[in-house]
């Protein structure tokens, strides 16, 4: 299994997904066709599902998600939650958001409820771009 690295743009998020269990993504997500854009990510997770690392650490830092992207992120976390339930890996998520962004905070809370078996750590920050660099 190989790394999946997608460079972000003005309309699409960055992804860095490694078979060693280190996964990070974020930025802005408003692609023309969210299902098409996110297909590769969900496909990679399906491959990872077969032979995951014993621990999976996810770092998320979105500045903006449109509605179709937010539903795709729910699908990603649904898959990751199911993977955690198998006991093959321990999934932990570190999610950064701009502290002034109440909509993102509410969205994160919905994801946490939906993917309740994942260990979430949520961090408000002054500048999401700084969080993406770390």
DAKA-V558036 format. One record per residue. N is the residue number from 1. RES is the residue in one small letter. PHI is phi in whole degrees, 0 to 359 (NA if undefined). Layout:
n->N res->RES phi->PHI
n->N res->RES phi->PHI
This chain:
n->1 res->x phi->NA
n->2 res->x phi->250
n->3 res->x phi->297
n->4 res->x phi->244
n->5 res->x phi->239
n->6 res->x phi->236
n->7 res->x phi->283
n->8 res->x phi->285
n->9 res->x phi->224
n->10 res->x phi->296
n->11 res->x phi->240
n->12 res->x phi->230
n->13 res->x phi->282
n->14 res->x phi->272
n->15 res->x phi->224
n->16 res->x phi->224
n->17 res->x phi->240
n->18 res->x phi->242
n->19 res->x phi->296
n->20 res->x phi->282
n->21 res->x phi->97
n->22 res->x phi->269
n->23 res->x phi->230
n->24 res->x phi->219
n->25 res->x phi->200
n->26 res->x phi->161
n->27 res->x phi->108
n->28 res->x phi->248
n->29 res->x phi->230
n->30 res->x phi->211
n->31 res->x phi->292
n->32 res->x phi->302
n->33 res->x phi->230
n->34 res->x phi->299
n->35 res->x phi->299
n->36 res->x phi->295
n->37 res->x phi->299
n->38 res->x phi->278
n->39 res->x phi->304
n->40 res->x phi->299
n->41 res->x phi->292
n->42 res->x phi->295
n->43 res->x phi->296
n->44 res->x phi->298
n->45 res->x phi->298
n->46 res->x phi->299
n->47 res->x phi->293
n->48 res->x phi->299
n->49 res->x phi->305
n->50 res->x phi->293
n->51 res->x phi->212
n->52 res->x phi->283
n->53 res->x phi->293
n->54 res->x phi->294
n->55 res->x phi->224
n->56 res->x phi->238
n->57 res->x phi->249
n->58 res->x phi->246
n->59 res->x phi->244
n->60 res->x phi->238
n->61 res->x phi->207
n->62 res->x phi->269
n->63 res->x phi->270
n->64 res->x phi->204
n->65 res->x phi->229
n->66 res->x phi->278
n->67 res->x phi->295
n->68 res->x phi->291
n->69 res->x phi->291
n->70 res->x phi->297
n->71 res->x phi->290
n->72 res->x phi->289
n->73 res->x phi->294
n->74 res->x phi->301
n->75 res->x phi->298
n->76 res->x phi->299
n->77 res->x phi->289
n->78 res->x phi->298
n->79 res->x phi->298
n->80 res->x phi->293
n->81 res->x phi->296
n->82 res->x phi->298
n->83 res->x phi->297
n->84 res->x phi->301
n->85 res->x phi->298
n->86 res->x phi->296
n->87 res->x phi->84
n->88 res->x phi->285
n->89 res->x phi->209
n->90 res->x phi->257
n->91 res->x phi->262
n->92 res->x phi->232
n->93 res->x phi->237
n->94 res->x phi->250
n->95 res->x phi->244
n->96 res->x phi->256
n->97 res->x phi->212
n->98 res->x phi->289
n->99 res->x phi->300
n->100 res->x phi->275
n->101 res->x phi->264
n->102 res->x phi->295
n->103 res->x phi->295
n->104 res->x phi->293
n->105 res->x phi->301
n->106 res->x phi->297
n->107 res->x phi->297
n->108 res->x phi->301
n->109 res->x phi->299
n->110 res->x phi->293
n->111 res->x phi->298
n->112 res->x phi->298
n->113 res->x phi->291
n->114 res->x phi->290
n->115 res->x phi->249
n->116 res->x phi->294
n->117 res->x phi->274
n->118 res->x phi->279
n->119 res->x phi->276
n->120 res->x phi->262
n->121 res->x phi->237
n->122 res->x phi->247
n->123 res->x phi->232
n->124 res->x phi->287
n->125 res->x phi->222
n->126 res->x phi->284
n->127 res->x phi->216
n->128 res->x phi->298
n->129 res->x phi->295
n->130 res->x phi->294
n->131 res->x phi->295
n->132 res->x phi->293
n->133 res->x phi->286
n->134 res->x phi->271
